[in-house]
Amino acid sequence: MAAISGLIRVMEKAARKAGQRLRRDFGEVEHLQVSRKGPSDFVSKADQASERTLWDELRAARPGWGFVLEEGGVIEGEAGKPRWIIDPLDGTTNFLHGIPHFAISIAAQEPALDGKGPDGSGWGDVIAGIVYQPITDESFWAEKSQGAWLQNARLRVSARRHLDESLFATGTPFQGHGDFNQWQRIYHALGPQVAGIRRFGSAALDLAWVAAGRYEGFWESDLSPWDTAAGCLLVREAGGFVSDFRGRSLPVCDKEIIAGNDALHSRLHKIIAGALKA
């Protein structure tokens, strides 16, 4: 097992503290006060409390770092310091419906050395990430050049090489989000060739499960950085590949993302590209 760095310990401590609150609130989900922030996009008191816990813990541990928060937006840190990219509750709709499939996602991203970064944002590589599932107490974590891990067990992407024995994950468009026509074209091209396609409602966990070899691949569009930042690093450090639909390997792929093992990522990319050209 790789030595657990101070950075990972800080992230896991924060995730577990927020996770304790989420577990308690999940047990009383029917009593949560829920407000709408858009069609079919809910935010709960539990979501806000989790984000506040993560903010407090991480700010205390790494003063001066910036934040990209799902609920709180972008908070600039000190010049030259990394930033946190946080989803306090990925899978909010599952949570609110009593479905025990959701996670906390935390990533640390360093500033670009050239001040621009590959996507022009001014930010470079994700250097550490954690996806924590409070209900199962699974902690998927990775650090740049140190591999990907589930607790203290090394993760490797699936070794399957054939589409007809492979399982893929995706996120389907829903009211107000995503492109139904685009998704249907991809699904119709891929579905007949594979063993199955799953939609479980948490992109962060989908990517963690690709890293763990539970899925062979994943695709989705119209996501946000907090959905995928930690998961992108997990897949890469587990030996997989992550790109957008055009094949660009950005530090954080969110608007379009394809993830898979070394054999099937390129095939999935070709299928998606072909479906979108048709």
C-alpha positions in Angstrom: 0.0 0.0 0.0 1.2 3.5 -0.8 1.9 5.8 2.2 -1.2 7.9 2.8 -0.2 11.6 2.5 -1.2 14.4 4.8 -3.3 15.8 2.0 -5.4 12.5 1.6 -5.8 12.3 5.4 -7.2 15.8 5.5 -9.6 15.0 2.7 -10.8 11.7 4.2 -11.3 13.3 7.6 -13.5 16.0 6.1 -15.4 13.5 4.0 -16.1 11.1 6.9 -17.2 14.0 9.1 -19.7 15.2 6.5 -20.7 11.6 5.8 -21.7 11.1 9.4 -24.2 13.9 9.1 -25.5 12.6 5.8 -26.1 9.1 7.2 -28.1 10.6 10.1 -30.2 12.7 7.7 -30.7 9.9 5.3 -32.3 7.9 8.1 -34.8 10.7 8.5 -35.1 11.6 4.9 -38.9 12.1 5.1 -38.4 15.0 7.6 -35.9 16.9 5.5 -37.0 20.4 4.4 -36.4 20.5 0.7 -36.4 23.5 -1.6 -36.2 23.6 -5.4 -33.5 25.3 -7.3 -34.6 24.3 -10.7 -36.7 21.6 -12.5 -36.0 18.2 -11.0 -32.9 19.6 -9.3 -33.3 19.6 -5.6 -31.2 20.9 -2.8 -31.7 19.8 0.8 -30.7 20.9 4.2 -28.5 17.9 4.3 -26.7 19.0 1.1 -26.0 22.4 2.5 -24.9 21.1 5.9 -22.5 18.7 4.2 -20.9 21.5 2.2 -20.5 23.6 5.3 -18.8 20.8 7.1 -16.4 20.3 4.2 -15.7 24.0 3.9 -14.9 24.3 7.6 -12.7 21.3 7.8 -10.7 22.0 4.6 -10.3 25.7 5.1 -8.9 25.1 8.6 -6.5 22.4 7.3 -5.3 24.3 4.2 -5.7 28.1 4.8 -5.6 30.2 1.7 -6.8 27.5 -0.7 -9.7 28.3 -3.0 -12.9 26.5 -3.4 -15.3 25.5 -6.2 -18.5 24.5 -4.5 -21.7 23.1 -6.0 -23.9 25.3 -3.7 -21.5 28.1 -2.7 -19.9 28.8 -6.1 -16.2 29.8 -6.7 -14.3 31.3 -3.8 -10.9 32.5 -4.8 -7.9 31.5 -2.7 -4.4 33.1 -2.4 -2.4 33.4 -5.6 -0.4 30.3 -6.4 -2.2 28.0 -4.0 -4.4 25.0 -5.1 -8.1 24.9 -4.8 -10.7 22.4 -3.7 -13.5 21.2 -6.0 -16.3 19.8 -3.9 -19.7 18.1 -4.4 -21.1 17.6 -0.9 -23.8 15.2 -2.0 -23.6 13.7 -5.5 -26.8 11.9 -6.0 -29.1 14.3 -4.3 -32.3 13.0 -6.0 -31.4 9.4 -4.9 -30.9 10.7 -1.3 -34.2 12.5 -1.2 -36.1 9.4 -2.5 -34.5 7.1 0.1 -32.2 5.4 -2.4 -28.8 4.6 -0.7 -26.6 5.5 -3.7 -24.9 8.9 -3.2 -21.4 10.2 -2.4 -19.2 13.0 -1.3 -16.6 14.1 -3.9 -13.5 16.2 -3.1 -10.7 17.0 -5.4 -7.6 19.2 -5.1 -6.4 21.0 -8.2 -3.1 22.9 -8.6 -2.6 26.1 -10.6 -1.3 25.8 -14.1 2.4 26.4 -14.3 2.0 28.6 -17.4 -0.9 30.4 -15.9 -3.3 29.1 -18.6 -3.7 25.3 -18.3 -4.8 23.0 -21.1 -8.4 24.3 -21.1 -7.4 27.9 -20.7 -8.9 28.1 -17.1 -5.6 28.9 -15.4 -5.7 25.5 -13.6 -3.6 22.4 -14.1 -3.7 18.8 -12.9 -6.0 17.4 -10.2 -3.4 16.2 -7.6 -5.7 14.3 -5.2 -9.3 13.1 -5.1 -11.6 11.2 -2.9 -15.1 9.8 -3.5 -16.7 8.7 -0.2 -19.9 6.6 -0.1 -21.3 7.1 3.4 -23.8 4.3 3.4 -21.3 1.6 2.4 -18.4 3.4 4.1 -16.3 3.0 0.9 -13.5 5.5 0.5 -12.2 5.6 -3.1 -9.1 7.8 -3.2 -6.2 8.7 -5.5 -3.2 10.9 -5.5 -1.3 11.9 -8.6 1.4 9.3 -9.5 0.5 7.3 -6.4 -2.3 5.0 -7.8 -5.9 4.6 -6.9 -7.2 2.9 -3.8 -10.3 1.6 -2.1 -9.5 1.9 1.6 -6.1 0.2 1.6 -6.6 -2.0 -1.5 -5.1 -1.0 -4.9 -7.6 -0.3 -7.6 -7.2 -1.3 -11.3 -9.6 -0.8 -14.1 -11.3 -3.9 -15.6 -9.3 -6.2 -17.8 -12.2 -7.0 -20.1 -11.4 -6.4 -23.8 -14.7 -7.2 -25.6 -17.8 -5.0 -25.8 -20.2 -8.0 -25.6 -19.0 -8.9 -22.1 -18.7 -5.3 -20.8 -20.9 -3.2 -18.6 -21.1 0.6 -19.1 -22.6 3.4 -17.0 -24.2 6.6 -18.1 -26.4 9.5 -16.9 -29.6 10.1 -18.7 -30.9 13.5 -19.5 -33.7 14.7 -17.3 -36.0 17.7 -17.2 -34.0 20.8 -17.9 -30.7 19.1 -18.2 -28.9 17.3 -21.1 -29.6 16.6 -24.7 -32.1 13.8 -25.2 -31.4 13.4 -28.9 -27.7 13.2 -28.4 -28.0 10.6 -25.6 -30.4 8.5 -27.6 -28.1 8.4 -30.6 -25.2 7.2 -28.4 -27.4 4.7 -26.6 -28.8 3.2 -29.9 -25.2 2.8 -31.3 -23.7 1.3 -28.1 -26.6 -0.6 -26.5 -26.8 -3.5 -29.0 -23.0 -4.2 -28.7 -22.6 -4.4 -24.9 -23.6 -6.6 -22.0 -25.5 -3.8 -20.3 -25.8 -0.1 -19.6 -26.6 1.2 -16.1 -27.9 4.6 -14.8 -27.6 4.8 -11.0 -27.6 8.6 -10.6 -24.2 9.5 -9.2 -21.4 10.4 -11.7 -18.8 10.5 -9.0 -19.6 6.9 -8.0 -19.9 5.8 -11.6 -16.3 7.0 -12.2 -15.1 5.4 -8.9 -16.7 2.1 -10.0 -14.9 2.3 -13.4 -11.6 2.7 -11.4 -12.6 -0.3 -9.3 -13.3 -2.4 -12.4 -17.0 -2.7 -11.7 -17.8 -1.0 -14.9 -15.8 -1.1 -18.1 -16.6 2.4 -19.0 -18.8 5.5 -18.5 -20.0 8.4 -20.6 -22.2 11.5 -19.9 -22.5 15.1 -20.9 -23.7 18.3 -19.2 -21.9 17.6 -15.9 -20.0 20.1 -13.7 -16.4 20.0 -12.4 -17.5 18.9 -8.9 -19.2 15.8 -10.4 -16.1 14.5 -12.1 -12.9 16.1 -10.8 -12.1 13.4 -8.3 -13.4 10.6 -10.5 -11.2 11.6 -13.4 -8.1 11.2 -11.3 -9.3 7.9 -9.9 -9.8 6.4 -13.3 -6.4 7.6 -14.6 -4.5 6.4 -11.5 -6.3 3.0 -11.8 -4.8 2.6 -15.3 -7.8 3.9 -17.3 -8.3 6.8 -19.7 -10.6 9.9 -19.6 -11.4 12.3 -22.4 -14.1 14.4 -23.8 -16.2 13.4 -26.8 -13.5 14.8 -29.1 -10.7 12.7 -27.5 -9.1 15.6 -25.5 -7.7 14.5 -22.2 -8.3 17.5 -20.0 -7.5 17.5 -16.2 -11.3 17.7 -15.5 -13.7 16.5 -18.2 -17.2 17.5 -17.3 -19.2 19.0 -20.2 -18.4 15.8 -22.0 -16.8 12.7 -20.5 -15.7 9.3 -21.7 -13.9 7.0 -19.2 -12.8 3.4 -19.7 -10.1 0.9 -19.4 -7.2 1.0 -21.8 -8.8 -1.4 -24.4 -12.3 0.0 -24.4 -11.9 3.7 -24.0 -10.9 4.2 -27.6 -13.7 1.9 -28.9 -16.3 3.8 -26.8 -14.9 7.1 -28.2 -15.2 5.9 -31.8 -18.8 4.7 -31.2 -19.8 8.0 -29.6 -18.0 10.0 -32.4 -19.7 7.9 -35.0 -23.1 8.3 -33.4 -22.9 12.0 -33.3 -21.8 12.3 -36.9 -24.6 10.1 -38.2 
